[in-house]
């Protein structure tokens, strides 16, 4: 065949592929990771070494909760800009003895001196979302303490030993970790002490290098010996107060001394026979429940997966729920939480849905931060879904060279207006997008679920529930079928009156679907929607066998024994 003929055939083949709604195969992500199955224990985390640490703890006889703390401590070393002792934690725990789900809120607390009166006195019209005044008392260590006291079986020395060893001897950084460090460090590398701890050679660690953080190892050892709550008193608290004060902050020793985490009652709704569980406010899980309540009234079960009808319904009902969330946080007379997640109210709100037209999108109130996730199951049937992360919206932090950790800003989760669920007040916890999730069926645990990307905390969970329940997909396919993300406009943008936001798709989406959505008024983007990955454990209700999955495109791992 002549060269010109070969070239013409190639062009015709390419055009034919595009006309059928396909893109070149090498632009598509691989299809899926296979599930891991086991009966004695399962661990899924956002880093392989954290997963292995969790499995080691389970084999020692530790509970799922012991293993989750061990894994979280390793993540604080290898992903220090996403999580760590200087940030917040939330968890849902299935208690196999009581057959109940318990929620733990270990998000941070505002210092006593940071009040509306303080802001007025210092001529500040808004709550600072960057700089030393944006630092609040972190909750991670308090969360570990509460989890261990209620569910722990091993000693704190045994639980923290894997992280201590890695911090002292060095932890190898993969290509994925190095790239994540590079992107996130752009926010922090010029800030107080960051380079001294995380750029010890005057640069970020490179692929294959060992990263040591002996100061963090010493901090972990102190917690192991003196107890987790020693983070909030004595020499550790004194060092953090000194550091914050040196940077111009106002947190005092009493603020650390008074910190405590809180066991809370999760909120829930039933979706087609499955009970969906979320953390209560200050988390945003009520938006997930309201969206699913509306979708239960739709024809989702008869729509095609990834088709224009199903995508349009999901996006538009999410918009309605997020509008309600925005109103709940900002209106003068917000409705009750009970009404917000009530099925009758969902039926009323369905009237705002337009089957053939993209609706207006409210300004986004939600962060796209990368966070760390851990979900573990043990041989006794206990399960935990834990999300732990920094708030990266402001891009501000300060680092302690003595403790080896970052203290993150979290004031973006407050409002200066009084009488709101997230109004700034001493000891108040900020609005949060840390959303561990559980699904139960007939009073038994069915699925634990965590996303490692802040933007997918709400939308990814909704898609996973639909993929598993409505479309009856196996776990591995459901995980990789989270293919789109609605992006609302950001605060401060000059927005048209009919602003619809954007739908962002993974490469490989059918072009005919894209065209039909655009006809409805949706605007379209392409790109990676789940850089932080996802982890889930599915429990077989008959055999008790666990299936674990960690999605492609991120460094997470599922393992069992």
N, C-alpha and C positions, 0 to 999 in steps of 0.2 A: 504494500500500500504506500502511495506517495506521501511525503511529509505533510503537504497541504491538506490531503484527504484525512490523514490522522488527526490533524489539528481541528478540522471541521467536525469530525465525528465526536471529538472530545467536547467541543463547544455545544453541540446539539445534546449530548448526554447531560452536560451541566445544566442547560436550560430546562431539559425535561425534568431533572431532579428538583429544580427550584419551583417549576410550575406545579409539581405534585406536593409542594409544601415542605420539602426536605432541605436540609442544609448539608454540606459535605460532612461525612462521618467523622473526620478528624477534628471537627469543631464541637462534637458532642462529647459530653462526659461519659465515662464507662457506665454500663447499665446498672450494676449494683455490686454490693458486697454480700457475700453469703452470711446467713445467720450462724451464730455459735450456739450450740445447745448443751446443757449440763443440768444436773439434778442437785448437786450439793451446794453449789454457789455460782453466782454470775456477777461480773463486774464490767461496767461500761463507763469509761471516762474519756475526757478530751485529750489524754496523752497516754501512750502505751506503757511508760514506766509507772505512771500512777495506777493504771489498771493492774499491772503486775504486783505492785505494792499491796493493792486491795486483796488480790488472790492470796498472797502470802499471809496476810492477816486472817483471812477466812480459814486457811489451812491450819493456822495456829490455834483455832478454836474461837476466834473473834466473831462478833456479831456483824451483820451487814452495816450497822452504824459505826462500829470500830473501824471497819474497812473503809467506810466513806471518809472518816476523819483522816486516816492514813493517806488515802489517795489525794484528798484536798491539800494536805500539807506538802506533798510532792508537787502538786500543781502550782502551789505558791512559790516554789523554787524555779520551776521550768517555764512558767507563764506569769512572771511577776507583774507585768503590765495589765494583765487581765484579771488577776485575783491575788489573794494573799491576806496576811494578818491585818493589813491596813485598810481592809474593805469589808463588805457586808455579805451575809449568808441567809438563805432561806431553804427550808426543807419540808417535805411531806414524808411521813413515815407510816408504813403499814405495820401495825402491831399484831403479830400472829396470835398472841394470847387473848387480847381483848377484841380482836376482829374489827378494829377501828383504824381510821386514818387520823393522825395527829399532825398539826402544822407547827413549825418552829419559825418564829420571826426573830432573826438576829441581825436586822438592819441597824444602821448607826443611829445615834441620837444627837440632836443639836445641843451645843453648849449653853449653859445657863445665861451667859452674858450676851449671846447673839439673839436679840429681841428687836421687834419693830421700834421700840423706844431707843435702843442703841443706834439703829440705822438712822433714825431721825436726828438724833443728837450729833451724829457724824456726817450729816447732810448726804446720806446715801438714799436715793429714791427707790432702788431695787436691792434685792438680796444679792450680794456678790457671788457670782458663779465661777470665779477664778480668783487666784490669790489666796493668802493665808486665812482669810475669813471664810473661805468656802470649805475648810476642813471641819469635819465633825468626828465624834468619837466612833471608831470602827467597831463592828459587831462580831467579826469572825471568831475570835477566841471565845467570846461569850457563848456563841452558838455551839462550838465544839464542846464546851463545858456542859451545857444543858443536854446535848445529845448523849454524851458519855455517861452523865449521872443517871439518865433515865434508861438507857439501853446498852451501856458498855459492859463488856465481859473481861477484856484484857486491861492491863495497866496502861496509863498514859505513856510510860517509858517504852513499852512494847509497840504501842500504836504509832508513836512519832519516830521510832528508830529508823525506818526506811528513809524518811525525809532527812533526818540528821546525817545519816551515812552519805547520801547523795550530796548534801550541801557541803560536807567536809571534804569528801574525796573528789567531788566534781561530777556533774551530770552532763552526758553528751548531748549536743544540740544537733538536731536534724536540719535538713534544708528547709523544711516547712517552718520549724521553730525559728530559725535564723531570719526567714523572710517576715514572720510575724513580729519579731523583735524590731526589725528594721523599720517597718511601717509604724508601729506604735511608738517607738523611741523618738520619732520626729516631734511628737508632742512634748516630750519630757527631757530630752538630752541636755538642754541648757538650764534646767531647773535644779534647785538646791540638792546637791550631793548625788544626783542621779549617776553621773559619769563615774564617780568614785566607786560605786557599788556595782553598776551594771556594765561599765566600760573600763574594766581594770587595766587593760593594755592601751588605753587611749582610744579604743574603738570597740564596737560591738563584737561579741564572739562570732566566730565563723563556723561553718558547717564542719562537724567532726571534732571540734574543740571541746574540752571539758570546761564547764563553767562552775566555779566554786563560789560559795557564799558562806564563809565561815562565821560571819556575824549572825546570819540567819540560823545557822546550825546551833550557835550558842543560845539564841533566843528560844528555839524549839526545845533545847535541853532544859532551859530554865522552866518552861511551861510543863515539861514532862516531870520534873522533880518537884516544883512548887505548886503545880496545879494550873489549869488553864486560866482561871480568874486572876492569877498573879500578873497577867498582862495589864490589869487595870489598877494595880497598886504597886507600891514599892519602887524599885529601881527602873523597871520598864516604863511605867507610867511617868515617872519623873523625867526620864530621857525624852519621851515624846512631848511632854509639856515644855521642856527646855527648848527643844527643836522648834516647835510651833511658835513659841514666844520669840525666838530669835529671828523668825521670818515675819513677825508682825501679827500673829494670830492671837486669839483670846481664850483658847481652851485652858481650863485650870485643872489641877489635880482632882478636885471634887467632881468634875465632870467625868473623869475616868473612874473614880471610886464608885460613882452611883450607877454605872452602866449595868444593865441586865437585859438578857434576851427574854422572850415571852412565848410560852406555848399558847397557840391560838386554835380556834375551831375553824376548820376549812369550810369553804362555801361549795355548794354542789348543785347540779341540775341533772335530770335524767334525759338522755338523748337516745331514743329508739331502744330503750331497755338497758342501756349502759349508764352507770353513774359517773359523771365527770367531776373531778375534784380539783379545786384551785385554792390558793392562799387568799385570805380576805384582804381588804384594804389595810395597809397602805399599798398592797400589790394591785395590779391591774387585771387580775384573773376574771373579774366580773364581766369584762368585755368579751372574753371567750365564751362564758356561759350565755350571755345575751345573744351573741351571734349564733350559737348552736340552737338556742330556743327558736330563733327566727328560721333557721335552716330546716328545723324539724317540720315547719309548716310548708316547706317548699317541695318541689318535685325532684329533689336532689337524687333520690334513689333511682329514678328513671333517666337522669341525665347522663351523658357520656363523660367519662373521666378525661379531663383536659380539653373538653369541648367548650364552645363559646357560652352555652347556657350555664354550665356548672361554674365556670370561672366568673362569669358576670354576676351570678347569684352570690357567690362567696365574697367577692370584692365589695359589692354594693351593701350587703348586710353587715360586713365588717365596718364599712363607712358609717352606717347608721349606729352601730354599737359604739364606735369610737367617738362619734358626735355626742352620744349620750354620756360617755365617759368624760369628755371635755366639759360638757355642761355640768356634770356632777361635781367636777373639781372647781368650776368657776362661777356657776350661777349664784345669784343672791339667795334663792330658796331652792336648793337642790332636792330632788326626790330621794326617797329612802333607798338604801341598798336592796332591801327586800323587794321593792317594786321593780328595781332595775333588772333583777334576774328572775322575775316572775313570768311564767309562760303566757298569762293573759296580756301582760304588757307587751311581750314580744309579738303577739298577734296584732295588737294595735299598731306597733311600729312597722309591721310589714306593709302597712298602707303607704308608707313612704317609698317603698321599693318600686322602681320602674323597670319592667321586664326588658324593654328594648333601648334603654337610655342610661348612660353613665351619669351618676349623680354628683353633686358637689362634694368636695373633700374638705374636711376641717383641717386646720393647722395641726401638724403633728406635735404630740406631747411626749413622744416616746423615743428612747435612745436606741441607736444601732450599735452599742458597744459589744465588743467581744467579751464573753464571760466563760467561766470554767464550769463544767458539769460533771456530776458523779451520780450514777445510779447503780445500786448494789442489791443483790438478793442472797439470803443465806439458807442453809439447810433446814432451819427451823421455820422458814416461811416468812421471816421479816424482810421487808423491802424498804428502800429509801430512795427518794429522788431529791437531789441537792444541787442548788445553783449558787455559785459564789463569785462575786465580781466587783470590779471597780466601776465607777461612773466616769466615763471618758468624755462626756459632753463638753466640759470646760477645758480639757487638756492640761490640767494643772495638778501637780503633786509635789510633795516634798519627801525626801528619802533620808532615812536614818542610817548613817554609816556604822553606828554602834549596834543597831538591831538588825540591819540588813533587809529592811522592808520599806515599802512606799506607803505614805498616808495620802489617800485620795480625796479629792473634793466631791461633795455630794449635795451641795445646796441647790442644785438645779431641780431637785425634787420638792422644793418648798414654794409656797406663795406668800407674799407679804400681806395679802388681804386676810382679814380676820374672819373667823367663823367657818373656815373651809376644812375639809378633811386633812389637807396637807399644809395648813397655816403654820408659819414659823412660830415656834414656842419652845422654851427650855425642855429638853428631854424628848421632844417630838421626833418621830421617825419620818424620813422623807418619802415621797411618792417613789415607787420602785417598779422596775420591769423585770425583777428576778422572779421567774414563774416556773417552779417545778410542777409537774402534773402527774395525776394518777387517774386511772379508769378502773372501776370495779364492775363486776357482773354478778348478780345474785348474792351479794354480800361477800364475795371473794375477790382478791386482787387479780387484775387482768393485765394491766399495762402500767409501767412507770416510764416517764418520758421527760427528757430535758433537751433544750436547744442551746447551742453555744454561741448564738448570735442574738443580740438584743432585739433587733428588728423582727426576728422570727419567733420571739417568745409567744406572741399572740397568734400570728397568722400561720406559723408552721404547725402549731398544735391543732388548730382548726382543720387544716388540710390532712394531718395525720389521722384525726378522728374520723373524718369522712372517708379517707382511703381504706381504713380498716373496717369501719362499720357499714357505710353505705355501699362501697364498692367491693367489699369483702376481699381485699387484697392480702396476700401473705405479708409478713412483717418486712422482709427485705425489699419487696417492691413498693410497699407503702412508704418506706423511708426515702427511697429515691424518687418518688412521685411528688415530692414537695417541690413544685417547679416554678412557682411565681410568688411575687411579693408586691403588695400595693404600697407605694411610697407617697405619703401625703406631703404637701408643701411644708417647708420649714418656716418657723416664725421669723418675721422681718422681710420676707419676700414680698414683692409688689405683685399681688395676685389678681387675676381677672375675677369677675363676679361668678363665673361658671367654672371655676377651677376644679378639675376632676382628679388631680394628682396623676401618678404614673403607675402602670403595671410593668414590673420588671420580670422578665422571663429568663430562664436558663436557655442557652443555645440549644437548638434542636426542636423548638416548638413549631408546630405545623403552621405554615404561612397563611393558609386559608382561615384558620382560627384567628390569627392575628388580624387579618383583613376584616373579618366579621366584627371583632371587638372594636376596631378603629371606626367602623361604621356607626357603632353605638355611641361614639364619642370618647372612648378610652384612648389615652396616650400610652405609647409603648416604649420600653427600653429593654436592652439585653445586657446580661452580665451574670456573674456568679452571685447567687442569692444566699448562699449558706457557707460562708468562709469559716464560721465557727463550728460547723458540723452539728450532729445530733446523736443522742444515745437513747436507747429504749430497751426495756426488758419486758417480754411477753410471757405470762405464766399460763401453762396449760391447766385448765381447771380440773381435768380428770386425773392426769398423771402427776401434776406438780412440777413437770419439767420446765426449765427456763430456756427461753430463746433470747439471745442478745444481739443487738445490731448497732454498729457505728457507721455513719454514712461516709461515702467517698468525698474527696475534696477537702478533707481536714485530717488531722493527725490522730484522731481518737481511735480507740480499740475496744473491742468486746472480747472477753475471755471468761472461761468457766472451768469447773472441775467436777 
